[in-house]
Amino acid sequence: MIHAADADLVILGAGLAGLSLAARLARECSGPRVVLLEPRTAYRDDRSWCFWRPEQHDLSYLVSRRWKTWTFSDVGGRNVRHQVPGLAYQYVRGSDFYMSAQADIAESPRVELRLGVRAGTVTAVLGGVRVETNAGTLLARQVIDTRPRASAAMLYQSFVGLELERDRPLPFDPDEVTLMGSLASDAEGLRFVYALPLGPNRAIVEWTRFGTAPIDRDRLIPELDQVLTGLGLADARRVRTEGGVLAMGLGRQAGLPIEGVVHAGNAGGALRAASGYGFLRIARWAQLCADRLLAGREAVGHPEEPRLRRTFDRIFLQAVRAHPERTAEYFLALSDGVPPAALVRFLSDGARAADYARIISSLPWSPFIAQLAAPTRFTPAPAAPVGAAVIATRSTTTSGQ
C-alpha cells in the first residue's frame, strides 16, 4: 500500500546547512513542504563563522563585525599583515544566524522545524524515502542528510575558543584579526592562536592544533589557558566557549547510496579539503538547491570540486602529513610570498591559474614535488567523533565548516 508523503522534503540536521536551505525556502511565497529534524532541543551561542566579502553583500544582515586587516605571525615575533582593497574579513555570530533562520521558518506555513527529534534509519521505499525517528516514522519524497558522520580524514583541525571580556582594554588591535598567530609546529603538526577582537574590551581567542589525529578538548583547554596567561588574559571574564574538530580531506561516504537521499553539510562536501572556510560554500549550495526545488526538480548535494583545486588540495594535505614539523614554515611562506588577494581567492574558492602558480612558487619545492605522484591512500587516524562541535569557516589551512 502506498501512503501519502508527510513532506516533499525532509532535512536531517538543522545546523548551518539545514537551516540555510530551510530558511531560503521559507522566505518564498510557494514551494515544497519541508520538515527539518534536529536532535538538539534549543540553540546556543556556540559557533563563529567568518569569510571575506565586500562591505555590502546579500548576507550583510547577519554580519556583526568586520575587519580590513588580518595578520600571520610566528613564535619568534615575525609578523605579516594583509589587506585587500574592497574586501573585509567578516564575522557571523552563531546566535544571530540561528535566530534569523528560525524567524524565517516560523513565518512559513510550509516549512517546519522539529527540535528534539533524532533521525535513525533511512530507507528508500516505493515513491519516496522512509525516515525512522525517535518521534515516529516520516515519509518524504526526498531527503537531504546534513548530519555529521564519523569518518577518517587526511588531517584534522582541533580547536577550542573562549569569548573573553574585561573592564580594561585587551592586548589586541580592535581593527585587526589575528588569523594565525604564534605559528609553531613539531612532529604532531601545527599549532596557532586565532583572535577576533569584538571591541576594545572583548574578543574571541581560539587555540588550534592541526595534525593527523583529532585532539581531545581536555588537552586543548589547559593549553589555551597557558596561551591566555601568556597574553595577560588569565583574569578576563569567560563569556562563552566554542570548539570542535574540522575533518580535512574526508574519506568517501560509507555504504551504498540511497535513492532519493543526497548529502550536504560538512560531511557531504561543504568543507573543502584544504580550507576551513565553509560558510559561503554552504550559502551557495543552499541557493542552488533551493532554486532547483522551487523549480520542481530534485535536491542536490554539494558540487564536485574542480579538478585543479582538488588536485592541489590533495598535494598540499599529503605534504603536510608527510612533514608535519614543517607546517608552520609552509603557512608563513604562503602569507609572506603570496599576494593577499591571491591568497584570499584561494581560501575562498576563487583561485585562478596564476594564483596557484604564485602559491606553488612560494612553497619549498621538494616536499610538494614528492607528492605529485603519490597515491591518495593514507593510514586513517581515528575518526572525528560524531556530534563534535564543528565550526566551519573560521581558521585556515588556511577554516569552514
C-alpha positions, 0 to 999 in steps of 0.5 A: 500500500502506498501512503501519502508523503508527510513532506516533499522534503525532509532535512536531517540536521538543522545546523548551518546547512539545514537551516540555510536551505530551510530558511531560503525556502521559507522566505518564498511565497510557494514551494515544497513542504519541508520538515527539518529534524534536529536532535538538539532541543534549543540553540546556543551561542556556540559557533563563529563563522567568518569569510571575506566579502565586500562591505555590502553583500546579500548576507550583510544582515547577519554580519556583526563585525568586520575587519580590513586587516588580518595578520600571520605571525610566528613564535619568534615575533615575525609578523605579516599583515594583509589587506585587500582593497574592497574586501573585509574579513567578516564575522557571523555570530552563531546566535544571530544566524540561528535566530534569523533562520528560525524567524524565517521558518516560523513565518512559513506555513510550509516549512517546519522545524522539529527540535528534539527529534533524532533521525535513525534509519533511512530507507528508500521505499516505493515513491519516496524515502522512509525516515525512522525517528525517535518521534515516529516514522516520516515519509518524504519524497526526498531527503537531504542528510546534513548530519555529521558522520564519523569518518577518517580524514587526511588531517584534522583541525582541533580547536577550542575558543573562549569569548573573553571580556574585561573592564580594561582594554585587551592586548589586541588591535580592535581593527585587526584579526589575528588569523594565525598567530604564534605559528609553531609546529613539531612532529604532531603538526601545527599549532596557532592562536586565532583572535577576533577582537569584538571591541576594545574590551572583548574578543574571541581567542581560539587555540588550534592544533592541526595534525593527523589525529583529532585532539581531545578538548581536555588537552586543548583547554589547559593549553589555551589557558597557558596561551591566555596567561601568556597574553595577560588574559588569565583574569578576563571574564569567560563569556562563552566557549566554542570548539570542535574538530574540522575533518580535512580531506574526508574519506568517501561516504560509507555504504551504498547510496540511497535513492532519493537521499543526497548529502550536504553539510560538512560531511557531504562536501561543504568543507573543502579539503584544504580550507576551513572556510565553509560558510559561503560554500554552504550559502551557495549550495543552499541557493542552488538547491533551493532554486532547483526545488522551487523549480520542481526538480530534485535536491542536490548535494554539494558540487564536485570540486574542480579538478585543479583545486582538488588536485592541489588540495590533495598535494598540499594535505599529503605534504603536510602529513608527510612533514608535519614539523614543517607546517608552520614554515609552509603557512608563513611562506604562503602569507609572506610570498603570496599576494593577499588577494591571491591568497584570499581567492584561494581560501575562498574558492576563487583561485585562478591559474596564476594564483596557484602558480604564485602559491606553488612558487612560494612553497619549498619545492621538494616536499610538494614535488614528492607528492605529485605522484603519490597515491591518495591512500593514507593510514586513517587516524581515528575518526572525528567523533560524531556530534563534535562541535564543528565550526566551519569557516573560521581558521585556515589551512588556511577554516569552514565548516 
